[in-house]
Amino acid sequence: MFRQFIKALGPVRNRWARAVASAGGEASGTNAFKNNCKSKEQQLTDTLRRALPGITYISVTDVSGGCGAMFEINVEASEFTGLSRVKQHRLVTDTLKTEISEMHGIRIHTTPSQTDK
């Protein structure tokens, strides 16, 4: 008897679910999801900006055709002043260690920022 009751409520339950979903619509579901899901480029940029506050220019580009397997990163930061290119790249790779483990490859271009004197 209980199974018959649940089976009879099926169409009503589906109609209610659709009504609730359409009432929330774009405002509650999709936009909140989009706000919580940053692009991989934005995640990498945010991570670098937190670790290197002296960044004056940063560009992160997905060069894998959109699948997120390979990125090109251009960074200009005051933290690179006086460091060799290897040490500059090491700062970037140490900062992005967990993200790099998920990638196929990464291209890094670094330059020390030029300050006006």
C-alpha positions as CSV (number, residue, x, y, z in Angstrom):
1,M,0.0,0.0,0.0
2,F,2.8,2.4,0.9
3,R,4.6,1.6,-2.4
4,Q,1.4,2.4,-4.3
5,F,1.1,5.7,-2.5
6,I,4.7,6.7,-3.3
7,K,4.2,5.6,-7.0
8,A,1.1,7.8,-7.2
9,L,3.0,10.8,-5.8
10,G,5.7,10.5,-8.5
11,P,4.3,12.9,-11.0
12,V,3.4,15.4,-8.3
13,R,6.9,15.2,-6.8
14,N,8.4,15.8,-10.3
15,R,6.2,18.8,-10.9
16,W,7.1,20.3,-7.5
17,A,10.8,19.8,-8.2
18,R,10.5,21.6,-11.5
19,A,8.5,24.4,-9.9
20,V,11.2,24.9,-7.2
21,A,14.0,24.7,-9.7
22,S,12.4,27.3,-12.1
23,A,11.5,29.6,-9.2
24,G,15.2,29.7,-8.1
25,G,16.4,29.7,-11.7
26,E,19.5,31.7,-12.7
27,A,19.5,33.7,-9.5
28,S,20.1,30.8,-7.1
29,G,21.5,27.8,-8.9
30,T,23.6,28.6,-12.0
31,N,25.2,31.9,-10.9
32,A,26.2,30.6,-7.5
33,F,27.8,27.6,-9.2
34,K,29.6,29.9,-11.7
35,N,30.9,32.1,-8.9
36,N,32.3,29.2,-7.0
37,C,33.9,27.7,-10.1
38,K,36.9,29.8,-11.2
39,S,38.7,29.1,-14.3
40,K,42.1,27.3,-13.9
41,E,43.8,30.5,-15.3
42,Q,42.1,32.6,-12.6
43,Q,43.1,30.0,-9.8
44,L,46.7,30.1,-10.9
45,T,46.7,33.9,-11.1
46,D,45.2,34.2,-7.6
47,T,47.7,31.7,-6.1
48,L,50.6,33.6,-7.6
49,R,49.3,37.0,-6.5
50,R,48.9,35.7,-2.9
51,A,52.4,34.3,-2.8
52,L,54.2,37.1,-4.6
53,P,52.6,40.5,-3.6
54,G,55.1,42.5,-5.6
55,I,53.6,41.3,-9.0
56,T,53.2,44.2,-11.4
57,Y,52.2,42.1,-14.4
58,I,50.8,38.6,-14.7
59,S,49.4,36.6,-17.6
60,V,48.2,33.0,-17.4
61,T,47.1,31.3,-20.7
62,D,45.9,27.8,-21.3
63,V,47.9,26.7,-24.4
64,S,46.5,23.2,-24.5
65,G,43.4,24.1,-26.4
66,G,41.2,24.5,-23.3
67,C,41.7,21.2,-21.6
68,G,43.9,22.6,-18.9
69,A,46.9,20.4,-19.5
70,M,49.4,23.1,-20.4
71,F,49.8,26.7,-19.3
72,E,52.0,29.6,-20.2
73,I,52.7,32.0,-17.4
74,N,54.3,35.5,-17.7
75,V,55.1,37.2,-14.5
76,E,56.8,40.5,-13.7
77,A,57.5,40.9,-9.9
78,S,59.7,42.9,-7.6
79,E,60.6,39.6,-5.8
80,F,62.6,38.6,-8.9
81,T,65.0,41.5,-8.6
82,G,68.6,40.2,-8.1
83,L,67.7,36.6,-8.6
84,S,68.9,34.4,-11.4
85,R,66.3,33.2,-13.9
86,V,66.5,29.7,-12.4
87,K,65.7,31.0,-8.9
88,Q,62.8,33.1,-10.4
89,H,61.3,30.1,-12.0
90,R,61.8,28.1,-8.8
91,L,59.8,30.7,-6.9
92,V,56.9,30.2,-9.4
93,T,57.1,26.4,-9.5
94,D,57.3,26.2,-5.7
95,T,54.2,28.4,-5.4
96,L,52.3,26.3,-7.9
97,K,53.6,22.9,-6.8
98,T,50.2,21.2,-6.3
99,E,48.7,22.8,-9.4
100,I,51.7,21.7,-11.5
101,S,51.3,18.1,-10.4
102,E,47.9,18.0,-12.3
103,M,49.4,19.5,-15.5
104,H,51.1,18.0,-18.5
105,G,53.4,21.0,-18.9
106,I,54.1,24.6,-18.1
107,R,56.0,27.5,-19.7
108,I,57.3,30.1,-17.4
109,H,58.6,33.6,-18.4
110,T,59.7,35.8,-15.6
111,T,61.2,39.3,-15.4
112,P,62.1,41.6,-12.5
113,S,59.8,44.6,-12.3
114,Q,61.3,47.9,-13.3
115,T,60.8,50.6,-10.6
116,D,61.0,54.3,-11.4
117,K,63.8,56.0,-9.6
